[in-house]
Structures are given as C-alpha cells and as structure tokens.
Amino acid sequence: MSPRTEPRTGTGTRTRARTRTRDADAMAVTAFVLGLVGLLVMNLLLGPVAVVLGALALYRRTTRPGRARLAIALGITDVLVLVCLVTADGTWSWSLT
C-alpha cells in the first residue's frame, strides 16, 4: 500500500495536539521568565516579547493559562517601568546614582 491509501488511525492527530499543547506550555513558561527578567534589564525588548508569547500561549490553549496571563501582565509592567524611568530621569536604563 502506498502512504496515501493506508487507513488513518488517528494517532497522528493526537500526537500533533499533544505537541501543540506542549509547545504552548513552553511558550507560557518562557513568556513568564522573560517578563520577570524584563523588570530588571532590557525592558523595551523583553516586555513586548513576553506579551506576545503569553498571548500566543493562550491562543494555542495552554494548560497553564494563569502563567500566560501573568506573563502578559509582567510584559506590560516592563514597559510601564521603562516609561517611568524615562520620565523620571530621562534615561533608558537603571541608575543608582
């Protein structure tokens, strides 16, 4: 039998769904970590990336929706911290002096 005429067993669909869920879970965790790190360094880059990855994880129906939502909140907070820094002392980075 050629590959096109073989009967479908449905296992490929389940495997793809499981892989897609695993990828969405990894996106949620990655977005959360980037959001946390973004509070301290590279706010302008890591904040929006955390928001996008968190939203994609929710779109792909992650099993960790709380973590994805928290990543979105952290990403938005990253950008807000950057805005506060820029308006407070006119710099794009943390300053201890």
SEFIZA-3560 file (N, C-alpha, C; in Angstrom, 3 decimals):
REM SEFIZA-3560
<numar><xx>0.835</xx><yy>-1.183</yy><zz>0.000</zz><atom>N</atom></numar>
<numar><xx>0.000</xx><yy>0.000</yy><zz>0.000</zz><atom>CA</atom></numar>
<numar><xx>0.876</xx><yy>1.240</yy><zz>0.000</zz><atom>C</atom></numar>
<numar><xx>0.441</xx><yy>2.214</yy><zz>-0.736</zz><atom>N</atom></numar>
<numar><xx>1.170</xx><yy>3.476</yy><zz>-0.732</zz><atom>CA</atom></numar>
<numar><xx>0.721</xx><yy>4.282</yy><zz>0.487</zz><atom>C</atom></numar>
<numar><xx>1.511</xx><yy>5.289</yy><zz>0.873</zz><atom>N</atom></numar>
<numar><xx>1.148</xx><yy>6.080</yy><zz>2.051</zz><atom>CA</atom></numar>
<numar><xx>-0.201</xx><yy>6.778</yy><zz>1.917</zz><atom>C</atom></numar>
<numar><xx>-0.627</xx><yy>7.049</yy><zz>0.698</zz><atom>N</atom></numar>
<numar><xx>-1.898</xx><yy>7.758</yy><zz>0.521</zz><atom>CA</atom></numar>
<numar><xx>-3.109</xx><yy>6.854</yy><zz>0.682</zz><atom>C</atom></numar>
<numar><xx>-2.933</xx><yy>5.542</yy><zz>0.506</zz><atom>N</atom></numar>
<numar><xx>-4.079</xx><yy>4.645</yy><zz>0.584</zz><atom>CA</atom></numar>
<numar><xx>-4.171</xx><yy>3.926</yy><zz>1.911</zz><atom>C</atom></numar>
<numar><xx>-3.222</xx><yy>4.145</yy><zz>2.806</zz><atom>N</atom></numar>
<numar><xx>-3.283</xx><yy>3.493</yy><zz>4.114</zz><atom>CA</atom></numar>
<numar><xx>-4.409</xx><yy>4.093</yy><zz>4.943</zz><atom>C</atom></numar>
<numar><xx>-5.083</xx><yy>3.275</yy><zz>5.719</zz><atom>N</atom></numar>
<numar><xx>-6.152</xx><yy>3.813</yy><zz>6.557</zz><atom>CA</atom></numar>
<numar><xx>-5.585</xx><yy>4.691</yy><zz>7.662</zz><atom>C</atom></numar>
<numar><xx>-6.325</xx><yy>5.702</yy><zz>8.024</zz><atom>N</atom></numar>
<numar><xx>-5.897</xx><yy>6.625</yy><zz>9.069</zz><atom>CA</atom></numar>
<numar><xx>-6.292</xx><yy>6.043</yy><zz>10.427</zz><atom>C</atom></numar>
<numar><xx>-5.363</xx><yy>6.074</yy><zz>11.334</zz><atom>N</atom></numar>
<numar><xx>-5.643</xx><yy>5.535</yy><zz>12.663</zz><atom>CA</atom></numar>
<numar><xx>-5.984</xx><yy>6.617</yy><zz>13.663</zz><atom>C</atom></numar>
<numar><xx>-5.649</xx><yy>7.871</yy><zz>13.364</zz><atom>N</atom></numar>
<numar><xx>-5.969</xx><yy>8.959</yy><zz>14.280</zz><atom>CA</atom></numar>
<numar><xx>-4.878</xx><yy>9.248</yy><zz>15.294</zz><atom>C</atom></numar>
<numar><xx>-3.838</xx><yy>8.430</yy><zz>15.336</zz><atom>N</atom></numar>
<numar><xx>-2.779</xx><yy>8.672</yy><zz>16.319</zz><atom>CA</atom></numar>
<numar><xx>-1.963</xx><yy>9.901</yy><zz>15.966</zz><atom>C</atom></numar>
<numar><xx>-1.849</xx><yy>10.209</yy><zz>14.692</zz><atom>N</atom></numar>
<numar><xx>-1.108</xx><yy>11.395</yy><zz>14.283</zz><atom>CA</atom></numar>
<numar><xx>-1.773</xx><yy>12.667</yy><zz>14.770</zz><atom>C</atom></numar>
<numar><xx>-3.092</xx><yy>12.683</yy><zz>14.789</zz><atom>N</atom></numar>
<numar><xx>-3.834</xx><yy>13.850</yy><zz>15.253</zz><atom>CA</atom></numar>
<numar><xx>-3.611</xx><yy>14.067</yy><zz>16.736</zz><atom>C</atom></numar>
<numar><xx>-3.659</xx><yy>12.985</yy><zz>17.513</zz><atom>N</atom></numar>
<numar><xx>-3.425</xx><yy>13.105</yy><zz>18.956</zz><atom>CA</atom></numar>
<numar><xx>-1.993</xx><yy>13.532</yy><zz>19.260</zz><atom>C</atom></numar>
<numar><xx>-1.053</xx><yy>13.017</yy><zz>18.491</zz><atom>N</atom></numar>
<numar><xx>0.345</xx><yy>13.380</yy><zz>18.696</zz><atom>CA</atom></numar>
<numar><xx>0.567</xx><yy>14.846</yy><zz>18.380</zz><atom>C</atom></numar>
<numar><xx>-0.043</xx><yy>15.326</yy><zz>17.295</zz><atom>N</atom></numar>
<numar><xx>0.089</xx><yy>16.742</yy><zz>16.954</zz><atom>CA</atom></numar>
<numar><xx>-0.553</xx><yy>17.630</yy><zz>18.007</zz><atom>C</atom></numar>
<numar><xx>-1.700</xx><yy>17.229</yy><zz>18.539</zz><atom>N</atom></numar>
<numar><xx>-2.376</xx><yy>18.021</yy><zz>19.573</zz><atom>CA</atom></numar>
<numar><xx>-1.538</xx><yy>18.055</yy><zz>20.843</zz><atom>C</atom></numar>
<numar><xx>-0.940</xx><yy>16.930</yy><zz>21.201</zz><atom>N</atom></numar>
<numar><xx>-0.097</xx><yy>16.868</yy><zz>22.391</zz><atom>CA</atom></numar>
<numar><xx>1.148</xx><yy>17.728</yy><zz>22.213</zz><atom>C</atom></numar>
<numar><xx>1.742</xx><yy>17.688</yy><zz>21.025</zz><atom>N</atom></numar>
<numar><xx>2.918</xx><yy>18.507</yy><zz>20.748</zz><atom>CA</atom></numar>
<numar><xx>2.557</xx><yy>19.983</yy><zz>20.769</zz><atom>C</atom></numar>
<numar><xx>1.398</xx><yy>20.314</yy><zz>20.220</zz><atom>N</atom></numar>
<numar><xx>0.956</xx><yy>21.713</yy><zz>20.206</zz><atom>CA</atom></numar>
<numar><xx>0.726</xx><yy>22.218</yy><zz>21.628</zz><atom>C</atom></numar>
<numar><xx>0.134</xx><yy>21.385</yy><zz>22.487</zz><atom>N</atom></numar>
<numar><xx>-0.084</xx><yy>21.773</yy><zz>23.884</zz><atom>CA</atom></numar>
<numar><xx>1.242</xx><yy>21.927</yy><zz>24.605</zz><atom>C</atom></numar>
<numar><xx>2.177</xx><yy>21.035</yy><zz>24.353</zz><atom>N</atom></numar>
<numar><xx>3.492</xx><yy>21.127</yy><zz>24.975</zz><atom>CA</atom></numar>
<numar><xx>4.210</xx><yy>22.397</yy><zz>24.532</zz><atom>C</atom></numar>
<numar><xx>4.101</xx><yy>22.749</yy><zz>23.261</zz><atom>N</atom></numar>
<numar><xx>4.694</xx><yy>23.984</yy><zz>22.766</zz><atom>CA</atom></numar>
<numar><xx>4.045</xx><yy>25.200</yy><zz>23.408</zz><atom>C</atom></numar>
<numar><xx>2.729</xx><yy>25.173</yy><zz>23.574</zz><atom>N</atom></numar>
<numar><xx>2.024</xx><yy>26.291</yy><zz>24.207</zz><atom>CA</atom></numar>
<numar><xx>2.436</xx><yy>26.422</yy><zz>25.668</zz><atom>C</atom></numar>
<numar><xx>2.624</xx><yy>25.294</yy><zz>26.356</zz><atom>N</atom></numar>
<numar><xx>3.087</xx><yy>25.346</yy><zz>27.746</zz><atom>CA</atom></numar>
<numar><xx>4.491</xx><yy>25.933</yy><zz>27.836</zz><atom>C</atom></numar>
<numar><xx>5.351</xx><yy>25.552</yy><zz>26.903</zz><atom>N</atom></numar>
<numar><xx>6.713</xx><yy>26.093</yy><zz>26.887</zz><atom>CA</atom></numar>
<numar><xx>6.686</xx><yy>27.589</yy><zz>26.600</zz><atom>C</atom></numar>
<numar><xx>5.775</xx><yy>28.028</yy><zz>25.731</zz><atom>N</atom></numar>
<numar><xx>5.648</xx><yy>29.461</yy><zz>25.459</zz><atom>CA</atom></numar>
<numar><xx>5.206</xx><yy>30.214</yy><zz>26.709</zz><atom>C</atom></numar>
<numar><xx>4.274</xx><yy>29.642</yy><zz>27.453</zz><atom>N</atom></numar>
<numar><xx>3.786</xx><yy>30.301</yy><zz>28.672</zz><atom>CA</atom></numar>
<numar><xx>4.906</xx><yy>30.449</yy><zz>29.691</zz><atom>C</atom></numar>
<numar><xx>5.690</xx><yy>29.406</yy><zz>29.884</zz><atom>N</atom></numar>
<numar><xx>6.793</xx><yy>29.466</yy><zz>30.845</zz><atom>CA</atom></numar>
<numar><xx>7.870</xx><yy>30.439</yy><zz>30.379</zz><atom>C</atom></numar>
<numar><xx>8.207</xx><yy>30.396</yy><zz>29.095</zz><atom>N</atom></numar>
<numar><xx>9.214</xx><yy>31.300</yy><zz>28.551</zz><atom>CA</atom></numar>
<numar><xx>8.767</xx><yy>32.755</yy><zz>28.677</zz><atom>C</atom></numar>
<numar><xx>7.509</xx><yy>33.016</yy><zz>28.377</zz><atom>N</atom></numar>
<numar><xx>6.982</xx><yy>34.378</yy><zz>28.490</zz><atom>CA</atom></numar>
<numar><xx>7.047</xx><yy>34.865</yy><zz>29.930</zz><atom>C</atom></numar>
<numar><xx>6.717</xx><yy>33.991</yy><zz>30.874</zz><atom>N</atom></numar>
<numar><xx>6.775</xx><yy>34.347</yy><zz>32.293</zz><atom>CA</atom></numar>
<numar><xx>8.197</xx><yy>34.708</yy><zz>32.714</zz><atom>C</atom></numar>
<numar><xx>9.157</xx><yy>33.886</yy><zz>32.320</zz><atom>N</atom></numar>
<numar><xx>10.556</xx><yy>34.147</yy><zz>32.678</zz><atom>CA</atom></numar>
<numar><xx>11.046</xx><yy>35.438</yy><zz>32.032</zz><atom>C</atom></numar>
<numar><xx>10.720</xx><yy>35.650</yy><zz>30.758</zz><atom>N</atom></numar>
<numar><xx>11.138</xx><yy>36.882</yy><zz>30.085</zz><atom>CA</atom></numar>
<numar><xx>10.502</xx><yy>38.110</yy><zz>30.734</zz><atom>C</atom></numar>
<numar><xx>9.255</xx><yy>37.976</yy><zz>31.172</zz><atom>N</atom></numar>
<numar><xx>8.604</xx><yy>39.080</yy><zz>31.860</zz><atom>CA</atom></numar>
<numar><xx>9.282</xx><yy>39.423</yy><zz>33.175</zz><atom>C</atom></numar>
<numar><xx>9.696</xx><yy>38.390</yy><zz>33.912</zz><atom>N</atom></numar>
<numar><xx>10.408</xx><yy>38.629</yy><zz>35.178</zz><atom>CA</atom></numar>
<numar><xx>11.765</xx><yy>39.266</yy><zz>34.942</zz><atom>C</atom></numar>
<numar><xx>12.516</xx><yy>38.732</yy><zz>34.009</zz><atom>N</atom></numar>
<numar><xx>13.845</xx><yy>39.273</yy><zz>33.719</zz><atom>CA</atom></numar>
<numar><xx>13.721</xx><yy>40.689</yy><zz>33.166</zz><atom>C</atom></numar>
<numar><xx>12.669</xx><yy>40.932</yy><zz>32.403</zz><atom>N</atom></numar>
<numar><xx>12.464</xx><yy>42.246</yy><zz>31.812</zz><atom>CA</atom></numar>
<numar><xx>12.229</xx><yy>43.343</yy><zz>32.831</zz><atom>C</atom></numar>
<numar><xx>11.832</xx><yy>42.989</yy><zz>34.032</zz><atom>N</atom></numar>
<numar><xx>11.674</xx><yy>44.011</yy><zz>35.062</zz><atom>CA</atom></numar>
<numar><xx>13.009</xx><yy>44.632</yy><zz>35.445</zz><atom>C</atom></numar>
<numar><xx>14.088</xx><yy>43.888</yy><zz>35.254</zz><atom>N</atom></numar>
<numar><xx>15.415</xx><yy>44.360</yy><zz>35.660</zz><atom>CA</atom></numar>
<numar><xx>16.268</xx><yy>44.840</yy><zz>34.497</zz><atom>C</atom></numar>
<numar><xx>16.211</xx><yy>44.154</yy><zz>33.379</zz><atom>N</atom></numar>
<numar><xx>17.061</xx><yy>44.516</yy><zz>32.232</zz><atom>CA</atom></numar>
<numar><xx>16.262</xx><yy>44.438</yy><zz>30.937</zz><atom>C</atom></numar>
<numar><xx>16.637</xx><yy>45.249</yy><zz>29.979</zz><atom>N</atom></numar>
<numar><xx>16.097</xx><yy>45.233</yy><zz>28.623</zz><atom>CA</atom></numar>
<numar><xx>14.565</xx><yy>45.270</yy><zz>28.584</zz><atom>C</atom></numar>
<numar><xx>13.978</xx><yy>46.213</yy><zz>29.316</zz><atom>N</atom></numar>
<numar><xx>12.525</xx><yy>46.337</yy><zz>29.390</zz><atom>CA</atom></numar>
<numar><xx>11.892</xx><yy>46.491</yy><zz>28.017</zz><atom>C</atom></numar>
<numar><xx>12.502</xx><yy>47.300</yy><zz>27.185</zz><atom>N</atom></numar>
<numar><xx>11.934</xx><yy>47.625</yy><zz>25.883</zz><atom>CA</atom></numar>
<numar><xx>11.829</xx><yy>46.398</yy><zz>24.977</zz><atom>C</atom></numar>
<numar><xx>12.741</xx><yy>45.462</yy><zz>25.104</zz><atom>N</atom></numar>
<numar><xx>12.734</xx><yy>44.267</yy><zz>24.269</zz><atom>CA</atom></numar>
<numar><xx>11.947</xx><yy>43.122</yy><zz>24.908</zz><atom>C</atom></numar>
<numar><xx>12.233</xx><yy>42.829</yy><zz>26.164</zz><atom>N</atom></numar>
<numar><xx>11.649</xx><yy>41.649</yy><zz>26.798</zz><atom>CA</atom></numar>
<numar><xx>10.178</xx><yy>41.818</yy><zz>27.153</zz><atom>C</atom></numar>
<numar><xx>9.741</xx><yy>43.032</yy><zz>27.443</zz><atom>N</atom></numar>
<numar><xx>8.340</xx><yy>43.260</yy><zz>27.775</zz><atom>CA</atom></numar>
<numar><xx>7.394</xx><yy>42.892</yy><zz>26.648</zz><atom>C</atom></numar>
<numar><xx>7.565</xx><yy>43.478</yy><zz>25.467</zz><atom>N</atom></numar>
<numar><xx>6.683</xx><yy>43.111</yy><zz>24.354</zz><atom>CA</atom></numar>
<numar><xx>6.798</xx><yy>41.642</yy><zz>23.936</zz><atom>C</atom></numar>
<numar><xx>7.988</xx><yy>41.066</yy><zz>24.042</zz><atom>N</atom></numar>
<numar><xx>8.141</xx><yy>39.647</yy><zz>23.700</zz><atom>CA</atom></numar>
<numar><xx>7.335</xx><yy>38.792</yy><zz>24.670</zz><atom>C</atom></numar>
<numar><xx>7.353</xx><yy>39.130</yy><zz>25.954</zz><atom>N</atom></numar>
<numar><xx>6.578</xx><yy>38.392</yy><zz>26.952</zz><atom>CA</atom></numar>
<numar><xx>5.081</xx><yy>38.506</yy><zz>26.670</zz><atom>C</atom></numar>
<numar><xx>4.636</xx><yy>39.687</yy><zz>26.262</zz><atom>N</atom></numar>
<numar><xx>3.216</xx><yy>39.877</yy><zz>25.950</zz><atom>CA</atom></numar>
<numar><xx>2.811</xx><yy>39.016</yy><zz>24.759</zz><atom>C</atom></numar>
<numar><xx>3.617</xx><yy>39.031</yy><zz>23.719</zz><atom>N</atom></numar>
<numar><xx>3.288</xx><yy>38.275</yy><zz>22.509</zz><atom>CA</atom></numar>
<numar><xx>3.310</xx><yy>36.773</yy><zz>22.779</zz><atom>C</atom></numar>
<numar><xx>4.340</xx><yy>36.287</yy><zz>23.470</zz><atom>N</atom></numar>
<numar><xx>4.408</xx><yy>34.851</yy><zz>23.758</zz><atom>CA</atom></numar>
<numar><xx>3.276</xx><yy>34.410</yy><zz>24.688</zz><atom>C</atom></numar>
<numar><xx>2.940</xx><yy>35.231</yy><zz>25.662</zz><atom>N</atom></numar>
<numar><xx>1.825</xx><yy>34.895</yy><zz>26.550</zz><atom>CA</atom></numar>
<numar><xx>0.508</xx><yy>34.832</yy><zz>25.802</zz><atom>C</atom></numar>
<numar><xx>0.288</xx><yy>35.776</yy><zz>24.896</zz><atom>N</atom></numar>
<numar><xx>-0.939</xx><yy>35.771</yy><zz>24.098</zz><atom>CA</atom></numar>
<numar><xx>-0.987</xx><yy>34.561</yy><zz>23.159</zz><atom>C</atom></numar>
<numar><xx>0.149</xx><yy>34.221</yy><zz>22.560</zz><atom>N</atom></numar>
<numar><xx>0.188</xx><yy>33.030</yy><zz>21.698</zz><atom>CA</atom></numar>
<numar><xx>-0.081</xx><yy>31.755</yy><zz>22.485</zz><atom>C</atom></numar>
<numar><xx>0.458</xx><yy>31.686</yy><zz>23.702</zz><atom>N</atom></numar>
<numar><xx>0.211</xx><yy>30.511</yy><zz>24.538</zz><atom>CA</atom></numar>
<numar><xx>-1.272</xx><yy>30.389</yy><zz>24.860</zz><atom>C</atom></numar>
<numar><xx>-1.923</xx><yy>31.505</yy><zz>25.158</zz><atom>N</atom></numar>
<numar><xx>-3.368</xx><yy>31.462</yy><zz>25.417</zz><atom>CA</atom></numar>
<numar><xx>-4.142</xx><yy>31.081</yy><zz>24.161</zz><atom>C</atom></numar>
<numar><xx>-3.727</xx><yy>31.604</yy><zz>23.021</zz><atom>N</atom></numar>
<numar><xx>-4.384</xx><yy>31.295</yy><zz>21.755</zz><atom>CA</atom></numar>
<numar><xx>-4.270</xx><yy>29.809</yy><zz>21.422</zz><atom>C</atom></numar>
<numar><xx>-3.131</xx><yy>29.221</yy><zz>21.761</zz><atom>N</atom></numar>
<numar><xx>-2.915</xx><yy>27.799</yy><zz>21.480</zz><atom>CA</atom></numar>
<numar><xx>-3.411</xx><yy>26.898</yy><zz>22.601</zz><atom>C</atom></numar>
<numar><xx>-4.159</xx><yy>27.455</yy><zz>23.525</zz><atom>N</atom></numar>
<numar><xx>-4.815</xx><yy>26.724</yy><zz>24.610</zz><atom>CA</atom></numar>
<numar><xx>-3.829</xx><yy>25.971</yy><zz>25.495</zz><atom>C</atom></numar>
<numar><xx>-2.958</xx><yy>26.721</yy><zz>26.136</zz><atom>N</atom></numar>
<numar><xx>-2.006</xx><yy>26.137</yy><zz>27.055</zz><atom>CA</atom></numar>
<numar><xx>-2.733</xx><yy>25.548</yy><zz>28.265</zz><atom>C</atom></numar>
<numar><xx>-2.097</xx><yy>24.591</yy><zz>28.905</zz><atom>N</atom></numar>
<numar><xx>-2.659</xx><yy>24.049</yy><zz>30.141</zz><atom>CA</atom></numar>
<numar><xx>-2.253</xx><yy>24.916</yy><zz>31.334</zz><atom>C</atom></numar>
<numar><xx>-1.498</xx><yy>25.976</yy><zz>31.083</zz><atom>N</atom></numar>
<numar><xx>-1.060</xx><yy>26.919</yy><zz>32.113</zz><atom>CA</atom></numar>
<numar><xx>-1.543</xx><yy>28.336</yy><zz>31.790</zz><atom>C</atom></numar>
<numar><xx>-2.833</xx><yy>28.553</yy><zz>31.744</zz><atom>N</atom></numar>
<numar><xx>-3.327</xx><yy>29.883</yy><zz>31.357</zz><atom>CA</atom></numar>
<numar><xx>-3.000</xx><yy>30.959</yy><zz>32.389</zz><atom>C</atom></numar>
<numar><xx>-2.918</xx><yy>30.590</yy><zz>33.649</zz><atom>N</atom></numar>
<numar><xx>-2.557</xx><yy>31.566</yy><zz>34.679</zz><atom>CA</atom></numar>
<numar><xx>-1.159</xx><yy>32.110</yy><zz>34.476</zz><atom>C</atom></numar>
<numar><xx>-0.252</xx><yy>31.238</yy><zz>34.134</zz><atom>N</atom></numar>
<numar><xx>1.123</xx><yy>31.668</yy><zz>33.896</zz><atom>CA</atom></numar>
<numar><xx>1.209</xx><yy>32.540</yy><zz>32.651</zz><atom>C</atom></numar>
<numar><xx>0.439</xx><yy>32.221</yy><zz>31.630</zz><atom>N</atom></numar>
<numar><xx>0.440</xx><yy>33.030</yy><zz>30.407</zz><atom>CA</atom></numar>
<numar><xx>-0.144</xx><yy>34.417</yy><zz>30.685</zz><atom>C</atom></numar>
<numar><xx>-1.221</xx><yy>34.477</yy><zz>31.468</zz><atom>N</atom></numar>
<numar><xx>-1.809</xx><yy>35.783</yy><zz>31.807</zz><atom>CA</atom></numar>
<numar><xx>-0.852</xx><yy>36.611</yy><zz>32.661</zz><atom>C</atom></numar>
<numar><xx>-0.177</xx><yy>35.957</yy><zz>33.593</zz><atom>N</atom></numar>
<numar><xx>0.804</xx><yy>36.657</yy><zz>34.417</zz><atom>CA</atom></numar>
<numar><xx>1.960</xx><yy>37.166</yy><zz>33.564</zz><atom>C</atom></numar>
<numar><xx>2.356</xx><yy>36.401</yy><zz>32.564</zz><atom>N</atom></numar>
<numar><xx>3.418</xx><yy>36.845</yy><zz>31.652</zz><atom>CA</atom></numar>
<numar><xx>2.988</xx><yy>38.087</yy><zz>30.888</zz><atom>C</atom></numar>
<numar><xx>1.733</xx><yy>38.133</yy><zz>30.466</zz><atom>N</atom></numar>
<numar><xx>1.228</xx><yy>39.315</yy><zz>29.769</zz><atom>CA</atom></numar>
<numar><xx>1.255</xx><yy>40.519</yy><zz>30.704</zz><atom>C</atom></numar>
<numar><xx>0.820</xx><yy>40.312</yy><zz>31.945</zz><atom>N</atom></numar>
<numar><xx>0.829</xx><yy>41.405</yy><zz>32.929</zz><atom>CA</atom></numar>
<numar><xx>2.256</xx><yy>41.874</yy><zz>33.211</zz><atom>C</atom></numar>
<numar><xx>3.184</xx><yy>40.943</yy><zz>33.339</zz><atom>N</atom></numar>
<numar><xx>4.582</xx><yy>41.311</yy><zz>33.578</zz><atom>CA</atom></numar>
<numar><xx>5.169</xx><yy>42.057</yy><zz>32.383</zz><atom>C</atom></numar>
<numar><xx>4.828</xx><yy>41.641</yy><zz>31.177</zz><atom>N</atom></numar>
<numar><xx>5.315</xx><yy>42.326</yy><zz>29.985</zz><atom>CA</atom></numar>
<numar><xx>4.824</xx><yy>43.759</yy><zz>29.918</zz><atom>C</atom></numar>
<numar><xx>3.557</xx><yy>43.959</yy><zz>30.250</zz><atom>N</atom></numar>
<numar><xx>3.016</xx><yy>45.319</yy><zz>30.278</zz><atom>CA</atom></numar>
<numar><xx>3.688</xx><yy>46.134</yy><zz>31.379</zz><atom>C</atom></numar>
<numar><xx>3.930</xx><yy>45.494</yy><zz>32.529</zz><atom>N</atom></numar>
<numar><xx>4.620</xx><yy>46.171</yy><zz>33.625</zz><atom>CA</atom></numar>
<numar><xx>6.044</xx><yy>46.550</yy><zz>33.236</zz><atom>C</atom></numar>
<numar><xx>6.706</xx><yy>45.704</yy><zz>32.454</zz><atom>N</atom></numar>
<numar><xx>8.058</xx><yy>46.019</yy><zz>31.980</zz><atom>CA</atom></numar>
<numar><xx>8.062</xx><yy>47.338</yy><zz>31.207</zz><atom>C</atom></numar>
<numar><xx>7.106</xx><yy>47.480</yy><zz>30.311</zz><atom>N</atom></numar>
<numar><xx>7.039</xx><yy>48.698</yy><zz>29.504</zz><atom>CA</atom></numar>
<numar><xx>6.689</xx><yy>49.898</yy><zz>30.390</zz><atom>C</atom></numar>
<numar><xx>5.794</xx><yy>49.707</yy><zz>31.355</zz><atom>N</atom></numar>
<numar><xx>5.436</xx><yy>50.803</yy><zz>32.264</zz><atom>CA</atom></numar>
<numar><xx>6.627</xx><yy>51.230</yy><zz>33.129</zz><atom>C</atom></numar>
<numar><xx>7.435</xx><yy>50.263</yy><zz>33.576</zz><atom>N</atom></numar>
<numar><xx>8.642</xx><yy>50.597</yy><zz>34.345</zz><atom>CA</atom></numar>
<numar><xx>9.589</xx><yy>51.413</yy><zz>33.478</zz><atom>C</atom></numar>
<numar><xx>9.737</xx><yy>51.029</yy><zz>32.228</zz><atom>N</atom></numar>
<numar><xx>10.597</xx><yy>51.788</yy><zz>31.317</zz><atom>CA</atom></numar>
<numar><xx>10.079</xx><yy>53.218</yy><zz>31.130</zz><atom>C</atom></numar>
<numar><xx>8.771</xx><yy>53.367</yy><zz>30.972</zz><atom>N</atom></numar>
<numar><xx>8.190</xx><yy>54.703</yy><zz>30.819</zz><atom>CA</atom></numar>
<numar><xx>8.446</xx><yy>55.539</yy><zz>32.066</zz><atom>C</atom></numar>
<numar><xx>8.297</xx><yy>54.935</yy><zz>33.243</zz><atom>N</atom></numar>
<numar><xx>8.567</xx><yy>55.658</yy><zz>34.492</zz><atom>CA</atom></numar>
<numar><xx>10.031</xx><yy>56.075</yy><zz>34.589</zz><atom>C</atom></numar>
<numar><xx>10.932</xx><yy>55.191</yy><zz>34.190</zz><atom>N</atom></numar>
<numar><xx>12.358</xx><yy>55.527</yy><zz>34.230</zz><atom>CA</atom></numar>
<numar><xx>12.679</xx><yy>56.683</yy><zz>33.285</zz><atom>C</atom></numar>
<numar><xx>12.130</xx><yy>56.638</yy><zz>32.096</zz><atom>N</atom></numar>
<numar><xx>12.419</xx><yy>57.678</yy><zz>31.114</zz><atom>CA</atom></numar>
<numar><xx>11.862</xx><yy>59.015</yy><zz>31.575</zz><atom>C</atom></numar>
<numar><xx>10.662</xx><yy>59.025</yy><zz>32.123</zz><atom>N</atom></numar>
<numar><xx>10.076</xx><yy>60.294</yy><zz>32.556</zz><atom>CA</atom></numar>
<numar><xx>10.726</xx><yy>60.815</yy><zz>33.833</zz><atom>C</atom></numar>
<numar><xx>11.210</xx><yy>59.930</yy><zz>34.687</zz><atom>N</atom></numar>
<numar><xx>11.792</xx><yy>60.369</yy><zz>35.962</zz><atom>CA</atom></numar>
<numar><xx>13.151</xx><yy>61.037</yy><zz>35.790</zz><atom>C</atom></numar>
<numar><xx>14.036</xx><yy>60.403</yy><zz>35.022</zz><atom>N</atom></numar>
<numar><xx>15.372</xx><yy>60.994</yy><zz>34.903</zz><atom>CA</atom></numar>
<numar><xx>15.901</xx><yy>61.047</yy><zz>33.472</zz><atom>C</atom></numar>
<numar><xx>15.060</xx><yy>60.779</yy><zz>32.508</zz><atom>N</atom></numar>
<numar><xx>15.454</xx><yy>60.933</yy><zz>31.113</zz><atom>CA</atom></numar>
<numar><xx>16.441</xx><yy>59.905</yy><zz>30.620</zz><atom>C</atom></numar>
<numar><xx>16.541</xx><yy>58.765</yy><zz>31.265</zz><atom>N</atom></numar>
<numar><xx>17.471</xx><yy>57.727</yy><zz>30.831</zz><atom>CA</atom></numar>
<numar><xx>16.696</xx><yy>56.489</yy><zz>30.388</zz><atom>C</atom></numar>
<numar><xx>17.336</xx><yy>55.653</yy><zz>29.599</zz><atom>N</atom></numar>
<numar><xx>16.732</xx><yy>54.416</yy><zz>29.133</zz><atom>CA</atom></numar>
<numar><xx>17.220</xx><yy>53.207</yy><zz>29.919</zz><atom>C</atom></numar>
<numar><xx>17.884</xx><yy>53.449</yy><zz>31.062</zz><atom>N</atom></numar>
<numar><xx>18.413</xx><yy>52.331</yy><zz>31.850</zz><atom>CA</atom></numar>
<numar><xx>18.293</xx><yy>52.651</yy><zz>33.332</zz><atom>C</atom></numar>
<numar><xx>18.525</xx><yy>51.644</yy><zz>34.161</zz><atom>N</atom></numar>
<numar><xx>18.521</xx><yy>51.814</yy><zz>35.606</zz><atom>CA</atom></numar>
<numar><xx>19.708</xx><yy>52.669</yy><zz>36.005</zz><atom>C</atom></numar>
<numar><xx>19.509</xx><yy>53.488</yy><zz>37.005</zz><atom>N</atom></numar>
<numar><xx>20.594</xx><yy>54.327</yy><zz>37.508</zz><atom>CA</atom></numar>
<numar><xx>20.529</xx><yy>54.370</yy><zz>39.023</zz><atom>C</atom></numar>
<numar><xx>21.625</xx><yy>54.026</yy><zz>39.686</zz><atom>N</atom></numar>
<numar><xx>21.655</xx><yy>54.022</yy><zz>41.142</zz><atom>CA</atom></numar>
<numar><xx>22.160</xx><yy>55.338</yy><zz>41.721</zz><atom>C</atom></numar>
<numar><xx>22.654</xx><yy>56.234</yy><zz>40.898</zz><atom>N</atom></numar>
<numar><xx>23.195</xx><yy>57.486</yy><zz>41.418</zz><atom>CA</atom></numar>
<numar><xx>22.281</xx><yy>58.651</yy><zz>41.147</zz><atom>C</atom></numar>
//
